[in-house]
Amino acid sequence: ATITDVQGIGEIINDDGVPSITIDDVTLSEGNAGSTTFSFTVSLSASSSQTITVEYATLDGTAEVVDGDYLAVPPTVLTFNPSETSMPVSVTVNGDTKFEPNESFTVHLFNPNNAFVSDANGLGTVNNDDAEPTISIDDVSAGEGDAGTTPFDFHVTISNASSQTITVQYNTADGSATAADNDYQNANGTVTFNPGEVNTLQSILVNGDSKNEAT
């Protein structure tokens, strides 16, 4: 016999769709100092023979760059070489001792090439690991003076800063010094700590006299 067609072509038709791109969520505690790395994973649904790129950037949520919660990541290109299916993305979160609710930020994916984005947002949740503040007041010793008034400045402090406004009420109470004997001026009111404040002064007026008496 003779051969009239020496080659049979086997054509493999691709039946796989364009890969999709997703990003996972990360939840960690912030720490009390330094920084903690939040490592996100960007994944392809399948490998590809082509180079795939996608851009990412961070977006504020309840965690904010201006408040020092984390370091912003500007628009950055992430590249998958052929056959690669996952790539890491890192965001630096700053530790502090501020009492605050759990906060979050987002790593956003956009502008894909040779793929499409099916999950564009990776949520970074920063768990608060700081205790609710405690409040304390110091002691004051000072001379009364022979006339007029002398302010006794008490320092009211909280153990660690808070993202919330903190208030505490105060009032004076007689000891061996009495308001009725005109030793000091009775007082009461509210001490307020604005977010971030840890120290404030509260003055009580002591009346000066020339009376010979015990401390």
URRAWO-V684525 format. One record per residue. N is the residue number from 1. RES is the residue in three letters. PHI is phi in radians with two decimals (* if undefined). OMEGA is omega as a letter, one per 20 degrees, with the letter a starting at -180 (999 if undefined). D_FIRST is the distance of its C-alpha to the first C-alpha in Angstrom with 1 decimal. Layout:
N;RES;PHI;OMEGA;D_FIRST + N;RES;PHI;OMEGA;D_FIRST
//
This chain:
1;ALA;*;r;0.0 + 2;THR;-2.08;a;3.7 + 3;ILE;-1.68;a;6.8 + 4;THR;-1.82;r;9.5 + 5;ASP;-2.45;a;12.2 + 6;VAL;-1.51;a;12.8 + 7;GLN;-2.34;r;16.1 + 8;GLY;-1.89;a;17.8 + 9;ILE;-1.51;r;21.5 + 10;GLY;-1.73;a;24.0 + 11;GLU;-1.75;r;27.3 + 12;ILE;-1.61;a;30.4 + 13;ILE;-1.49;r;33.1 + 14;ASN;-1.15;r;36.6 + 15;ASP;-2.11;a;38.7 + 16;ASP;-1.83;a;41.8 + 17;GLY;-1.27;r;44.9 + 18;VAL;-1.08;a;46.9 + 19;PRO;-1.05;r;49.1 + 20;SER;-1.75;a;52.7 + 21;ILE;-2.02;r;55.6 + 22;THR;-2.33;r;58.6 + 23;ILE;-2.35;a;61.7 + 24;ASP;-1.55;r;63.8 + 25;ASP;-1.82;r;67.6 + 26;VAL;-2.31;r;69.9 + 27;THR;-2.24;r;73.4 + 28;LEU;-2.55;r;75.6 + 29;SER;-1.39;a;79.3 + 30;GLU;-1.38;a;80.6 + 31;GLY;1.51;a;82.8 + 32;ASN;-1.63;a;86.4 + 33;ALA;-2.77;r;85.7 + 34;GLY;1.13;a;82.9 + 35;SER;-2.49;r;79.6 + 36;THR;-2.19;r;76.8 + 37;THR;-1.58;r;73.1 + 38;PHE;-1.63;a;71.4 + 39;SER;-1.78;r;67.7 + 40;PHE;-1.61;r;65.4 + 41;THR;-2.02;r;61.7 + 42;VAL;-1.72;a;59.4 + 43;SER;-2.19;r;56.1 + 44;LEU;-1.75;r;52.7 + 45;SER;-1.22;r;51.1 + 46;ALA;-2.75;r;47.8 + 47;SER;-1.26;a;46.5 + 48;SER;-2.45;r;44.9 + 49;SER;-1.43;a;42.6 + 50;GLN;-1.79;r;45.3 + 51;THR;-1.35;a;48.8 + 52;ILE;-1.99;r;51.3 + 53;THR;-2.23;r;54.9 + 54;VAL;-2.68;r;58.0 + 55;GLU;-1.70;r;61.6 + 56;TYR;-2.47;r;64.5 + 57;ALA;-2.77;r;68.3 + 58;THR;-1.57;r;71.3 + 59;LEU;-2.27;r;73.5 + 60;ASP;-1.09;r;77.0 + 61;GLY;-2.17;r;77.9 + 62;THR;-1.31;r;81.1 + 63;ALA;-1.46;a;80.4 + 64;GLU;-2.25;r;81.3 + 65;VAL;-1.10;a;80.7 + 66;VAL;-1.12;r;84.2 + 67;ASP;-1.56;r;85.7 + 68;GLY;1.34;a;84.0 + 69;ASP;-1.24;a;81.9 + 70;TYR;-2.71;r;78.7 + 71;LEU;-1.70;a;77.1 + 72;ALA;-1.14;r;75.2 + 73;VAL;-1.96;r;71.6 + 74;PRO;-1.27;r;70.8 + 75;PRO;-0.90;a;67.5 + 76;THR;-2.37;a;64.9 + 77;VAL;-1.53;r;61.1 + 78;LEU;-1.90;a;59.1 + 79;THR;-2.03;r;55.6 + 80;PHE;-1.80;r;52.7 + 81;ASN;-1.31;r;50.0 + 82;PRO;-0.88;r;46.4 + 83;SER;1.47;r;46.3 + 84;GLU;-1.36;a;50.1 + 85;THR;-2.21;r;51.6 + 86;SER;-2.59;r;55.4 + 87;MET;-2.48;r;58.1 + 88;PRO;-1.53;r;61.8 + 89;VAL;-2.30;a;64.6 + 90;SER;-1.98;r;68.2 + 91;VAL;-2.25;a;71.5 + 92;THR;-1.62;r;74.9 + 93;VAL;-1.87;a;77.6 + 94;ASN;-1.53;r;81.2 + 95;GLY;-1.43;r;83.5 + 96;ASP;-2.76;r;87.0 + 97;THR;-1.96;a;89.9 + 98;LYS;-1.34;r;90.4 + 99;PHE;-1.38;a;90.7 + 100;GLU;-2.74;r;88.4 + 101;PRO;-1.17;r;85.9 + 102;ASN;-1.03;a;82.3 + 103;GLU;-2.17;a;80.6 + 104;SER;-2.54;r;77.1 + 105;PHE;-2.41;a;75.0 + 106;THR;-2.23;r;71.4 + 107;VAL;-1.76;a;68.4 + 108;HIS;-1.82;r;66.7 + 109;LEU;-1.72;r;63.0 + 110;PHE;-2.76;r;62.0 + 111;ASN;0.96;r;59.7 + 112;PRO;-1.33;r;56.3 + 113;ASN;-2.35;a;53.2 + 114;ASN;1.20;r;49.6 + 115;ALA;-2.86;r;51.2 + 116;PHE;-2.29;a;54.0 + 117;VAL;-1.64;r;57.3 + 118;SER;-1.80;r;57.9 + 119;ASP;-2.39;a;61.0 + 120;ALA;-1.53;a;63.0 + 121;ASN;-2.19;r;66.1 + 122;GLY;-1.77;a;66.9 + 123;LEU;-1.58;r;70.5 + 124;GLY;-1.77;a;72.5 + 125;THR;-1.80;a;75.5 + 126;VAL;-1.73;a;78.4 + 127;ASN;-1.36;r;80.4 + 128;ASN;-1.18;r;84.1 + 129;ASP;-2.16;a;85.3 + 130;ASP;-1.92;a;88.9 + 131;ALA;-1.27;r;91.9 + 132;GLU;-1.06;a;94.2 + 133;PRO;-1.10;r;97.1 + 134;THR;-1.89;a;100.5 + 135;ILE;-1.97;r;103.7 + 136;SER;-2.46;r;106.6 + 137;ILE;-2.35;a;109.9 + 138;ASP;-1.58;r;111.9 + 139;ASP;-1.83;a;115.7 + 140;VAL;-2.30;r;118.1 + 141;SER;-2.19;a;121.5 + 142;ALA;-2.77;r;123.7 + 143;GLY;-1.26;a;127.3 + 144;GLU;-1.42;a;128.7 + 145;GLY;1.48;a;130.9 + 146;ASP;-1.59;a;134.5 + 147;ALA;-2.79;r;133.8 + 148;GLY;1.13;a;131.1 + 149;THR;-2.23;r;127.7 + 150;THR;-2.13;r;125.1 + 151;PRO;-1.35;r;121.4 + 152;PHE;-1.70;a;119.8 + 153;ASP;-1.63;r;116.1 + 154;PHE;-1.60;r;113.9 + 155;HIS;-1.57;r;110.2 + 156;VAL;-1.80;a;108.0 + 157;THR;-2.27;r;104.5 + 158;ILE;-2.01;a;101.2 + 159;SER;-1.16;r;99.0 + 160;ASN;-2.72;a;95.9 + 161;ALA;-1.12;a;94.9 + 162;SER;-2.34;r;93.6 + 163;SER;-1.43;a;91.6 + 164;GLN;-1.84;r;94.2 + 165;THR;-1.34;a;97.8 + 166;ILE;-1.95;r;100.1 + 167;THR;-2.23;r;103.7 + 168;VAL;-2.57;r;106.4 + 169;GLN;-1.53;r;110.0 + 170;TYR;-2.42;r;113.0 + 171;ASN;-2.71;r;116.7 + 172;THR;-1.46;r;119.7 + 173;ALA;-2.47;a;121.7 + 174;ASP;-1.03;r;125.2 + 175;GLY;-2.07;r;125.7 + 176;SER;-1.28;r;129.0 + 177;ALA;-1.48;a;128.6 + 178;THR;-2.22;r;129.2 + 179;ALA;-1.17;a;128.7 + 180;ALA;-1.14;r;132.1 + 181;ASP;-1.54;r;133.9 + 182;ASN;1.15;r;132.2 + 183;ASP;-1.27;a;130.3 + 184;TYR;-2.65;a;127.0 + 185;GLN;-1.77;a;125.6 + 186;ASN;-1.00;a;123.6 + 187;ALA;-2.64;r;120.1 + 188;ASN;-2.73;a;117.0 + 189;GLY;2.94;a;113.7 + 190;THR;-2.25;r;110.0 + 191;VAL;-1.69;a;108.0 + 192;THR;-2.10;r;104.7 + 193;PHE;-1.90;r;101.7 + 194;ASN;-1.28;a;99.2 + 195;PRO;-0.90;a;95.5 + 196;GLY;1.63;a;95.2 + 197;GLU;-1.40;a;98.9 + 198;VAL;-2.23;a;100.2 + 199;ASN;-2.58;r;103.9 + 200;THR;-2.63;r;106.8 + 201;LEU;-1.87;r;110.6 + 202;GLN;-2.24;a;113.2 + 203;SER;-1.69;r;116.8 + 204;ILE;-2.07;a;119.8 + 205;LEU;-1.53;r;123.2 + 206;VAL;-1.85;a;126.0 + 207;ASN;-1.51;r;129.5 + 208;GLY;-1.43;r;131.7 + 209;ASP;-2.73;r;135.3 + 210;SER;-1.91;r;138.0 + 211;LYS;-1.26;r;138.7 + 212;ASN;-1.42;a;138.9 + 213;GLU;-2.65;r;136.5 + 214;ALA;-1.22;r;133.9 + 215;THR;-1.02;999;130.2
//
